[in-house]
Amino acid sequence: MLVHVAGAVQKPGVVSLPEGSRVFQAIEAAGGVVSNAELHRLNLAELLSDGMKIQVPVAGEVLPPPSPLAGSSGSTSGMAGTAAGTARVNINTASLEELGTLPRVGPVTAQAIIDWRQEHGRFASVDELNAVDGIGPKLMESLKDLVTVQGG
């Protein structure tokens, strides 16, 4: 399986791990943490799933709180839980950084979502993401269960 490890690690990027791997193993595969990482804010024992993104915070970095919405483990690992489906990102209120926690959404696509929202107003449904430049059918399919337009 492939997992994206970002933030306060030596070699951020995508790592390949066997099924059943844990957060701490993904961090090790990314070369370990940098000196100002705050590992205590992650659940290092959390079971990983394919396509997950783990954001290792640096000291003082603000992460969105984990949400106790439907999910397999009630994740408390900050950003890792977001991509795993334990918390949905509200595309009507999310910041550039929050949108960037979604799998396969980098700064350019995150900015395109924000630009579309500023030009057209709130998204009426998740399906409207199809109208955003850079979001094709495959990306849309991977995002539809990770985002919402409710609340906020």
C-alpha positions as semicolon CSV with decimal commas, in nm:
position;residue;x (nm);y (nm);z (nm)
1;M;0,000;0,000;0,000
2;L;0,107;0,361;-0,054
3;V;0,097;0,628;0,219
4;H;0,186;0,998;0,194
5;V;0,400;1,119;0,485
6;A;0,428;1,498;0,511
7;G;0,539;1,761;0,757
8;A;0,819;1,722;1,009
9;V;0,996;1,419;0,859
10;Q;1,340;1,381;0,701
11;K;1,212;1,267;0,358
12;P;0,849;1,373;0,302
13;G;0,670;1,193;0,024
14;V;0,497;0,870;-0,068
15;V;0,621;0,551;0,097
16;S;0,535;0,191;0,018
17;L;0,443;-0,026;0,316
18;P;0,294;-0,372;0,365
19;E;-0,075;-0,404;0,458
20;G;-0,122;-0,386;0,834
21;S;0,145;-0,118;0,885
22;R;0,115;0,150;1,153
23;V;0,178;0,527;1,161
24;F;0,517;0,486;1,332
25;Q;0,632;0,257;1,048
26;A;0,534;0,513;0,785
27;I;0,731;0,780;0,971
28;E;1,034;0,548;0,988
29;A;1,001;0,482;0,613
30;A;1,013;0,860;0,558
31;G;1,352;0,878;0,729
32;G;1,225;0,957;1,078
33;V;1,128;1,291;1,223
34;V;1,308;1,626;1,234
35;S;1,410;1,775;1,569
36;N;1,102;1,997;1,615
37;A;0,841;1,727;1,539
38;E;0,561;1,674;1,791
39;L;0,500;1,300;1,774
40;H;0,292;1,303;2,091
41;R;0,014;1,464;1,885
42;L;-0,017;1,154;1,664
43;N;-0,149;0,807;1,735
44;L;0,168;0,622;1,637
45;A;-0,007;0,286;1,671
46;E;-0,291;0,372;1,430
47;L;-0,343;0,118;1,153
48;L;-0,283;0,267;0,808
49;S;-0,490;0,229;0,494
50;D;-0,388;0,269;0,130
51;G;-0,386;0,630;0,013
52;M;-0,369;0,778;0,361
53;K;-0,182;1,102;0,433
54;I;0,001;1,144;0,761
55;Q;0,085;1,501;0,859
56;V;0,358;1,505;1,123
57;P;0,322;1,839;1,303
58;V;0,605;2,068;1,402
59;A;0,610;2,247;1,736
60;G;0,336;2,508;1,746
61;E;0,166;2,396;1,424
62;V;-0,213;2,409;1,445
63;L;-0,388;2,097;1,315
64;P;-0,764;2,067;1,277
65;P;-0,910;1,861;1,561
66;P;-0,998;1,501;1,483
67;S;-1,367;1,438;1,445
68;P;-1,548;1,141;1,599
69;L;-1,748;1,086;1,280
70;A;-1,786;0,737;1,135
71;G;-1,454;0,566;1,103
72;S;-1,290;0,240;1,188
73;S;-1,079;0,351;1,480
74;G;-1,204;0,689;1,598
75;S;-0,865;0,821;1,495
76;T;-0,691;1,078;1,709
77;S;-0,389;1,119;1,486
78;G;-0,461;1,467;1,358
79;M;-0,430;1,489;0,983
80;A;-0,389;1,116;0,941
81;G;-0,747;1,065;1,047
82;T;-0,877;1,317;0,798
83;A;-0,756;1,129;0,496
84;A;-0,855;0,796;0,646
85;G;-1,219;0,898;0,645
86;T;-1,272;0,968;1,013
87;A;-1,339;1,335;0,946
88;R;-1,469;1,499;0,631
89;V;-1,323;1,820;0,499
90;N;-1,589;2,086;0,439
91;I;-1,511;2,222;0,093
92;N;-1,720;2,533;0,168
93;T;-1,507;2,642;0,464
94;A;-1,172;2,459;0,436
95;S;-0,847;2,652;0,420
96;L;-0,573;2,584;0,167
97;E;-0,393;2,376;0,430
98;E;-0,704;2,173;0,518
99;L;-0,776;2,099;0,152
100;G;-0,412;1,994;0,113
101;T;-0,468;1,712;0,365
102;L;-0,684;1,532;0,108
103;P;-0,513;1,258;-0,095
104;R;-0,388;1,374;-0,436
105;V;-0,482;1,739;-0,360
106;G;-0,178;1,962;-0,371
107;P;-0,151;2,339;-0,334
108;V;-0,260;2,408;-0,695
109;T;-0,577;2,199;-0,674
110;A;-0,656;2,328;-0,324
111;Q;-0,625;2,686;-0,454
112;A;-0,847;2,600;-0,752
113;I;-1,118;2,479;-0,510
114;I;-1,093;2,803;-0,311
115;D;-1,094;3,014;-0,630
116;W;-1,405;2,833;-0,759
117;R;-1,576;2,888;-0,424
118;Q;-1,492;3,260;-0,429
119;E;-1,616;3,300;-0,787
120;H;-1,932;3,086;-0,769
121;G;-2,024;3,085;-0,400
122;R;-2,076;2,785;-0,176
123;F;-2,077;2,436;-0,322
124;A;-2,435;2,305;-0,321
125;S;-2,313;1,944;-0,333
126;V;-1,991;1,746;-0,334
127;D;-2,058;1,661;-0,701
128;E;-1,992;2,025;-0,793
129;L;-1,621;1,959;-0,739
130;N;-1,631;1,824;-1,096
131;A;-1,655;2,186;-1,211
132;V;-1,320;2,279;-1,054
133;D;-1,022;2,290;-1,293
134;G;-0,789;1,999;-1,224
135;I;-1,049;1,767;-1,071
136;G;-1,126;1,488;-1,311
137;P;-1,334;1,173;-1,268
138;K;-1,062;0,970;-1,092
139;L;-0,978;1,242;-0,840
140;M;-1,348;1,310;-0,786
141;E;-1,405;0,942;-0,710
142;S;-1,124;0,941;-0,451
143;L;-1,252;1,259;-0,283
144;K;-1,629;1,210;-0,271
145;D;-1,627;1,017;0,058
146;L;-1,370;1,247;0,220
147;V;-1,541;1,582;0,172
148;T;-1,870;1,744;0,266
149;V;-2,063;2,067;0,209
150;Q;-2,254;2,039;0,538
151;G;-2,205;2,247;0,849
152;G;-1,967;2,539;0,889
